[in-house]
Every structure is written in structure tokens, then in C-alpha cells.
Amino acid sequence: MRSLLATPGTSGWIVFRDGWGPDATYLLVNLRFTGWHRYKATGTVTLVYQGEALAADVLDGQPFSWLPVGRSLFRDKRIPRENLNGLVVAKTGMVAVLYTLTGFGGPWAQDPPYYAEVVAFETGEEMDRAHIRLTGWRGWQQDRWIYFYHNGGPVVVVDEALGPAGAEGAVTWHLAGGEEVETHRYRLAESGGSAEVLLLPLGEGGQAEALERAGSLSGLDVAYYSTSALRVAMAFLYGPWVGAEVWIEGKK
């Protein structure tokens, strides 16, 4: 039942778990991607699960028809960083110039650091928590705090990222279905209304966006954008916590 920190071989992750039953809450965090596939998920939340997936990587894409079958699938190092649940930062240098001129490849950088530093990891009877950090990514540093409450309690992910003056960054989340029922509150339809996500801006100047995602992995893509600095929290609420009022301490 305990959450754990694991860093074997060329991969590493933090696994938060609140039991082994089908309705247990589960959260997986990637720490590094130094293996052969170069999966660009450093510092991202791969899965939030509570009876079913509530947020997950978007791994749906078209195969590359000009490549051999074994190399053509949309997976591993070909998954765009913006399809994951974490920080994205604007391209810089020549790749940014090429994108501006051609529009090819999207605006976001695809070269995150190989490692996320585990600043803190603690387990407890009421809550498990972790603090991880990305540094040296095109001038950006991101701190991510995860608070994983037991016994059906919420999961809260807090992000703070600082970058160069004028540089754009965002934190992206990919929710499994749902709709915005009020400002920054997203009810997850796949859960039958028994789960929701609440976005909490923690600073000034940011902007949230929610777009419906079509295809076999339909859902809701939520992003919080800001320039040079961003602070935002996401709270996953289940069962009796749905509809709960959440506020920033001192700003109610």
C-alpha cells in the first residue's frame, strides 16, 4: 500500500498508491529518460487513477508510413512533450526560427533534461508527498510538489516554474473526458461525475485554456500559460470531495 521511490537502471519513477483494490488511487511520476527510447517524460505525471484513469499521457497518433513497421509507431521518443502532463517551454535558437518560418513541429521544445532531482520524498499515515525539480532547460527551472492524501482524499500537484524574461511556458494536463462546469473546475464525465479537477492559479498574469480532444483517446486538454514565471496547482477530487471549496491560504 505504501508509495515508493524507484530508480533502477536507466529509468526512474515515484509510485503513489493508496491500496491494491480496483478503486484504489494511484499516481505515477517519471524522473528520467536516459534509456534507448528517450521517452521525453522527465518530471511528468504519467497517470492519475482512481477506479479508472483520470489523467494520462496522450499516446494516440498516426504511424509514420515511410518507416519500417517496427519503427513507425507513434511512441517513445516520438511522443511530443506537450502530450504529457508537465511543463513545456518555448523553443529557442535555430529550432525556434525554423518553426516561425515553416510552422513545422510546433512551438514547444522537445529536449527536457534527462533527470528530475528528487528534493524530498516522504510517506505518512495521512499523506505521502514528493518534491521534484527540473533545472537547466533553456533557462527554466521547475519545482513540482505532489501531495497524495490517503483514504479517498484528494491529490494536489503544485507547479512553480521560472524562466528567462519574455519566455513562454505552460503546464499541460490531459484529462480523461469531462467538461468545465464552472471557472477552472472540470467534471470528469468518464467517472460518472464521481471525480473532478480544480485548477488554481497561484500567481498573476497566467491564462488557463481547456480544449476538447477528439479521437480514440478523447478527453479534455487543460493548459496554464504564462511568461517568465508561472505558479499553478491542480487538485483531483473524488467521491464526497467533489464540489468541495478549495482556496489559497490567505486569499479566501
Protein Blocks (a to p, Z undefined) as FASTA:
>chain_A
ZZcdddehjbdcddddebjbfkbccddddfbdcbfnopakghiafbdcehiafbdcdfbd
cddfkbcfklmpcghjllcfklpccdddddehjllmmmmmnopoijadcbdcfbdcdfba
cddfkbccdddddehiehiacdddddddeehiacdddddddddehiacddddddeedddf
bghiacdfknnopaccddddfbehiacdddddedjkgcdddddddehiacddddddehjl
gopacddehiZZ
